[in-house]
Amino acid sequence: MIRKALEILGAALVVLLTSCTGDAYQNVIPRGCTALMAIDMQEKTDKAAGDDAMPMAALFGLENIEQSGIDLSSTVYLFESPDGYFGLAASVRKASLVEQWMTDLQSKGSCKLLPERKGKRFAVLKESWMLAWDNDKLLVMGPVVATQQAELVVQMARYMQQPEKQSIKDTPIFEKLSEMQAPMAFVAQTAALPEALAAAFAIGAPQEADASQVMLAAEMEIGNGTLLVKGETFSFNKAIDQAIQASQKSLRPMNGKYLARLPQASLTWMSNVEGNAFYTLLEQNKALKGLLTGANVSFDFRQVVNGVDGDMVVVVDSIGATVPRIMMLAQKSGGAADVFSSTDKTLKADDMFDSNRGALSTQQQAMLKGARCAIVVQLSRLGDSETVQMVKSLLQPLFGDIDTIVYVAEK
């Protein structure tokens, strides 16, 4: 009898200890997320000072982030759910402070508290974001229109109670992210990115690869008004990953010939290539073909890259327009004059690539020199589509007022 009682007590203790582990809040992240980001809140808040501390506080609608009730010693996760919602998952330090935070926001008209469901509290934040919390965890998802809020509450209530085996935790994307040591890092399917970015990152992926199979893993840091992203393209599919890694050998370190002359543009892709090898990569890029076809753009890459051997820059501008503008400038083999091509035949290389009007600062150029592959995104030139506005609204609270994103391939 005593032995049976001890067994029951032991089993109860195991359950209690398991339920109280510091990472249990990660279970709310839905399985099948297309993108997952981790932010070391402790490091960000320790390093932040003065105005630099405000972006993270703004993410939570607070003057002081420590007032949120969120456990700043634990990692905060941002994700894109399988059904396209953006989300945030965090550990709760003190539920009463979260309650007070929501109550204060409600008094200011930017939040509405909802009825409790099975011990979980819910609120609507800024009319389009749903928030759920209990004593251990906090989950935010949205944006969502008013007619679908009740349905999302039911879905979030399910996430708040789901066991680890139904969550993101034992998936390849979570394991990959957990291996990364940077204060800010993410892993994402290229399918989760805007179309033009997906096409740029898919260069080198085999033609049979779906965008959901081509992954991007990157670490991030902020400096001089620039978000620097250092990462790699890969796949969890072994055959596709082998093809991606083999293709990367066609991309050579840049000597930086054009860095001081880059024009203002939505997106700029650059590397150092040999024309024929690079054309093979372009020919199998389904995302790029789809982008050009959808925009009704005719661009003969075979003719353009013929004889190229050196630095190459491909510029895509006016992405929000009906027909984007595409330009290319590259070094020719044998010391021949640079080759310039554009979908807008009225443009000239010297007018567009002018060192007196270069888009990048000296510090930004230094980030890029010697990289095998790099991408520069200027947020102010991406247009005003709903997707672009959503991306900007998510980046600003996290990183402050940045306009330039610089991506450098690590492998």
N, C-alpha and C positions, 0 to 999 in steps of 0.2 A: 504493500500500500504506500509506504514511504517512498520506495523507489519510483513508483508510478507518479507520485506527486512531484518528485524531483524532476522527472522527465518532462512533465507538463510545464513546470516552472522554467526549466532550461529552454524549452521550445518557445515559451512566451518571451523570455529574455532575448533570444535570438531575433524574434520578430520585432521586439521593441528597439533593439540596437540597430537593426536594418532600417527601420522606419525613421530613425533619427540621424542617419548618416548625412554628412554635409552636402553630398551631391545628389540627394534624392530629388531635388527640384528639377534636375535635368530630365526626369521622366516625363515632364509635361511637354517636351519638344516632340512633335509628331514624327513618326517614322515616315520615311519617304520624302523628307525635305529636299528641295532642289538646291538650296544654298544655306550655309551655316557659318556664322561668325562668332568668335569668342573675344571678349574684351576683359582684360585684367583690370578691374575697377580699382583695386588697391594701388596698383602702379600708376594709373592715370591720375587718381586723386592725390597721391603722394607727390607726384611731380608737378601737378597743376598749381598755378599761383596767379592771383589777381584775375585779370580778364580771361586767362587761359583756362580757368576752372569753370567758367560760365557755360561753355557748350555742353558739357556732360550734365550739369544741373538743368539746363534747358531741356534736355532729353526727357527729364522727368517732371518738368514744369515747376521747378523749385529754385529758390534763391540759394539754398544750401542743400546739397545732395544728401548730406547726413540726416536731414529731416525726413527722408522718404520712408525710413523703416527697412530699406533694402540692406542686405548684408554686403558691405563693400569689400570684405575679405574674400568673397567668392566671385567667380567669373560670371559675367553677364553674357547671355547668348542672344544673338539676333538670327532670325531664320526666315526663309520663304517656305511656306507650307505646301504640301502637294496640290492643294486647290488654289494656290496663288495668293494667299494672305501673307502679309509681313507680320512677324511676331517677335516678341522679346520674352525671355525667361530669366528670372532672377531668384536668388535665395532671399528669404525674408528674415530679418534680424528681430523685428518687433512689429507684430501685426497691428497693434494699437496705433503705431505711428503711420502705418499705411492707411488705416481708417481715418485718422486725423487729416492726413494729406488729401484724401478724397473728399472729406467733409469741407475742408478749406476751399478746394477747387469748386465744389458744388455751390458754396456761398458766393463765388466769383462768377458763376454762370457758365463755367467751362467743363462741368462734370455733372452727371446724374447718377446717384446711387440706386441700384436695383435690388429687388428682394433676394434674400439669402437662399441658396439652393444646396441642400445636403452639407451644411457646414462651410460652404464656400461663399465668399462675398463677391459681388459683381458691380461694375459701374460702366457707364458710357463716358468716354473721355473725348472732349471736343467734337461731339456728335458723330464721330465715325470710327473711334477706336474702342474696342471692348477690353475691359480689364477684369481679371479674376485673381483672388488671393485667399490664402488661409494662413495658418501660423508658420508654415514652412516655405511657401513658394508663391511667386507672383507671375502671372502670364498676361501679356498684352497681345492682341491680334487685331488686324484691320488693314486698310480702311474698309468699312462695310456700310452699305446704304441702310437706311432706317428699316426698310421692309425685310432685311435679312439679318437684323441684329438678334432677334429671338432665336433663330436657327443657329447662329454662331455661338450664342451663350450655351446652348445645349451641347454643341461640339466641344467648347472649351471646358465645360463641366466634365465631359468624358476624359479630356486630356489631363485634367487636374487629378483624376483618380486612376489613370492607367498605370499598370505595372511596368517595370523596366523592360520586359521582353516585348512590349508593344510600342516602346518609345524609340528614339534615335540612338540610344546608347550603345547597342551592340552592332551598329551598322558600319560599313567601311568609311563613310563620310565622317562620322564622329571619331572613329579611331584615327583617321588621317589628321584631323584637326587636333586631337589630343597629343599627337606626336610633335606638334609645332610649339616652340617655346616663346614666341614673341608676345608682347602685351596685347597686340591686336592682330588677329589672323582670321582667314576664312578659307573655306573649301566650297566650290560651287560648280554645278553643271554649266557649261556654256549656254545651254538652253534657257537658263535663268537670266541671261544678260540681254541687253538691248541688241537688236539684230546686227548692227554694224560692228559692235564689240565682239559678238559671237563669231562673226566672219573673220575678224582679225585674229582671235585666239585659236580658231580652228585651222589656221594655216599649218600644214604638216600632218593633219589627221587624215587617215585613209578614207576613200570615198564612201565605203560601206558603213562608216561610223555615224551613228545618230548623235545629234547635239547633246542628248542626255547622257551619252557615254564619254564625251570629251569633257574633262574636268580641269578646273583651275584651282590651284592651291597657292596662297600668297600671304605674306606678312606685310604689315603696314606701319608707317610712321609718318609724322607730320612735321614739317619744318618750312619756314619761309613762305607760308601761304600755299604750300604744295603738299599733296597727299602722295607719298612715294610708296609704291606697291612693288614688292620683290617676290616673284613667284615662278611657278612652273606649270606647264600644260601636261596632263597625263590622263590615263584611263585606268579604271579598276578592271577592265577587260584586258587580259594579258596580251592577246594578239594585237589589239588596237594600240595598247601602250607601247609595245615593241615597235610598231610602225611609226608612232609619234616620235619616240626617242631616236629612231634611225633617221627620220626626216630632219631633225634638228641639226644634224651635221651639215646640212646645206646652208645653215645660217651662221655666218662668220662674224667675229667681233668688228664693230664699226670703227673707222678711223675718225669719224666726226666731221667730215667735210662740210655737211650741210646744216649742222646744228645751229649755227648763228644766223642762218637764213630762213629758218622754218616760218611759214606764214601762219597767221591766225587761222585756226580751223577747228572743226568739230572733233576730228580724229586724225591722227597721224601715225602711220606704221612705218618702222624703219629697221633696216638690217644691212648686212654686207653679203652680197650673193653673186653667184655665177648664173647668168641668164637662163640657160637651158635647164639647170637643176631647179631653179626657182619656178620656172613655168610648170614643171611637173607637179609641184606643190599646189600651185594655183588651179591647175586643171582638175584636181581631185577635191577642191574645196566647194562642197555643196552649199554651205552657208553663203559664201561670196556670190556664187551663181544665182542663188535665190534673191540676194539683195539687189544685184544688178538687173535681174529680170523683173522683179517687182517694181523697180524704179524706171523701167524702160530705158536702161542705159546700155549703150553698145561700146565695148572697150576691148580692143584686140590685144590681149596681153602677150600673145606669141610674138607679134610684130614689135610691140613696145620693148620687151625684154631681150630681144635678139641682140647679141653682142655685149650685153651688160656684164661687167665684172668689177664690182666694187660696192661702195655705199649706194643704197637705194632708199628713197623716201616715197611713200604713197600717202597722199593727202585726200581725205574725204571731208568735204564741207557742205554746209546747207543740208544737213541730214534731215531736218524737219520739213524741207521743201519737197515738192512733188518729184523733182528730179535732182538728186544730189550731184554736186560737182566733184569730180575725181581728177587728181593730177598726179603725175609721177616724174621724179627727177632722179637720174642715176648716172653713175660713172660708166664709161665705155672701156672696153679692153684696149690695150695697146696705146693708151694715152690719148685716144680720140676725144673729141668734144663731148660734153655731157649730153645725154638724151633727155628731152622733155616732151611729155605728152599730156593732153588734157581733153576731157569731154567737152569743154568750152573752148572752141577753136579761136576765140578772140583773145585768149590769155597768152602771155609770153612769160618765159621762165624768169627773166630779169625783173619783171614787174611783180611777180608773185614771191619769188625767193630773193628777198632784198635784205641784206644784213642791217640796213638802217631801220628796218621795221620788224626785226626778228621777234617771234612770239615768246621765246624762252629767255629767262634770265641767265646770267653766268653760272649761278648755282645749279639751275635746272639742267643746263648743258653738261655740267660736270657729272650729274647723276647718270647721264646717258652715254657718255663717251666710253667706248670699249665694250658696250653691251652687244651681245649677239642679236638680240631682238628687243625692240622697245616700242611702246605705244604711248602717245600723249593724247589726253582728252581734255578739251576746254569746255567746261560746263556751260559757260555763257553763250556758246555757239551751237548748242544742241537743239535749239528750238524750244517751243512751248507746249509740246504734246503732253498728254496726261501722264504717260510713263516717265518722261523727263522730269516733269514737275514733282512726281512722286520720289524719284531718285534724289533730287535736290533737297526735298523736304526731309528725307532720311539722313542725308549726309551732313546737313548743316548743324543739327544738334550734336552730332558725334564729333565732327572735326572742325566746326567753326566756319568762317567765311573763306572757303577755298574755291578757286576756279579751275586750277590745273591739277590733273591726276597724271602722274608719270608711272608707267609700268615698265619694269626691267626684268627680262627673263633670267632666272638664276641658273638654269641648266640648259 
